[in-house]
Amino acid sequence: MPGAGIYARKMASLDRFVQIGVANRRVISLSVPETPDPSAKADHEILDWIEGYLDGEHTDVTEIDVGLTVPTDQRAVLERVREIPYGEQFPLDRLVAHTPGLDPAEEADLETARTALAENPVPILIPDHRVTDSDGNAPPAIRRTLRRIEGLD
């Protein structure tokens, strides 16, 4: 895998590009722009992986290395989201209950989880669309498509 750069490819099932930023062989950003960065290259194995996922391959997101630069409490939430299996979903309070150091009875902890999901730097690779009762970082139409692909709607 190339060590660093910006990569983007048009994904037919989304009718948009998926663009990733890679540093030190880890994905540090993922977005779904209508138009990619002009310097983006199209050839990257992570984009191949995402294309397979979007075509319905039951893939394990933990196969992909991500580099998270988020606060520790948000990192714990996002790491837990990565463990939610393909085709399954968690309500927000269950996610918080399964996140070390957080308590679903505490509104501040629920808000921490909501913030982590809303600011998720790598949706799809951290599949926030598998969490109900909260919005992730992917645009709503993309979120609906991802949920449909996994049979969650």
N, C-alpha and C positions, 0 to 999 in steps of 0.2 A: 504494500500500500504506500502511495506517495506520502512523504512526511509532512508536507504543509501546502496550503493553497485553498482556493475557492473552486468548487466544482458544482455544476448544475446540469440538469437534464429535464426535458419536458416529459412529464408522466401522463400518459393518455387517460388513465382512470381518474386523475385529478383535474385534468385540463389546465394544468399549471406546471411550473417548474418546481422541482425540489432542488434546493441549493444548500450545500453543506460547506462549512468552514472546517479545515483540518489543521491541527498544529501538533507537532510531536507524535504523529500517527494516531491522534485521537480526534474524534469529532467534537468540536467545541460549539458549533452552531448549526441549526437546521431551520430553514424557512421555506415557504411555498409562494414565492413571488410570481406575478404574471410575467415579468421580464427579469431575467437573471442579471447579475453583475456582468458588465461587458468583458471583464478579464477571466470569467469562469471557464473552466475546461469541462468537457462532458464525460471524460473517461475516468471513472473511479470505481473500484470494487464495492464501495459502500452504496453507490448509486445503483449498481447491479443488484445488490441485496435488497434495497428499498423497492426497486422495480419488481423483483420476485414477490416480495411481501404484498405489494399492491395488486399483483396478479393472483393473489390467494394462497401463496405458499405459507404454510404454518411455520414460521421461523421464530427463533428465540432471540429477542433483542439483546440479551446479555452477551451474545457473540460479538457485538460491536463495542469497541472501546470508546468511551466518551470521556471528555475532560470537563468537569463541572467547576465553575468558579462562582459558586453561590454560597451564602451563609450556611454554617454547619447544620442548623436545624432544618433549613430547606433542603439541604443535601440529603439528610436522612429520609425525608419524605420522598424525594425523587428516586433515591436508591430503592426504596420500598416499592414504588410504582413500577420500576423495571422488573421486579419479581412477579408482578401479576401476569399469570399465563395468558397466552394467546386465546382469545375467545371467552375470557372471563372478565368480570367486572366487580369492582368494589364500590360501595357507597363511601362517601367521604369520611364518615365517622368510623367505619371499619378500617379504612386506610390509616387514620390517625391512631386507632387502638393498636394496630400492628406496627407502628413506627416507634422505635425505642426513644424513650424520653418524652413522648407526647401523650396527652390524656384527652380523649374525646369529650370529657365532661367540662373541659376548660375551653372557653370561647377563644382565648388567645392562641391555643394550640390548633384549633380548627382554622383560625385565620392564617396561621403560619402555613398550614397545608394549602389553603386556597391561594395564598401568595406564591408558594412554590410552584403550583400547577400553572397559574397564570403567567409566571415568568420563566417557565420551563424553556431552557435554551435549545433543547433538541427534541421537540415533539416527534412522534413516530418512534424514535429510538428510546425515549422515555415515554411510554404510551399513555399519556394523560387522558386520552379518549376512553380508557378503560375505567375511569373513575366517574361515578355518577354523582349527582348533587353538587357539581362544581364545574367551572369552565377551565379548560386547559388553554394552552397558548396557540394552538392551531385555530385558524378561522372556522367559524361554525359549519360552513359547507364542507370543509376538509374533514372536520371532526365527524360529521354525519357519514361521510364516505368511508372513513376508517372503521367506524362502528358497523357499517353495513358489510364491509369486507370480512370482518370477524364474526358476523352473525349476531351482533349485540343489539340490533334494533328490532 
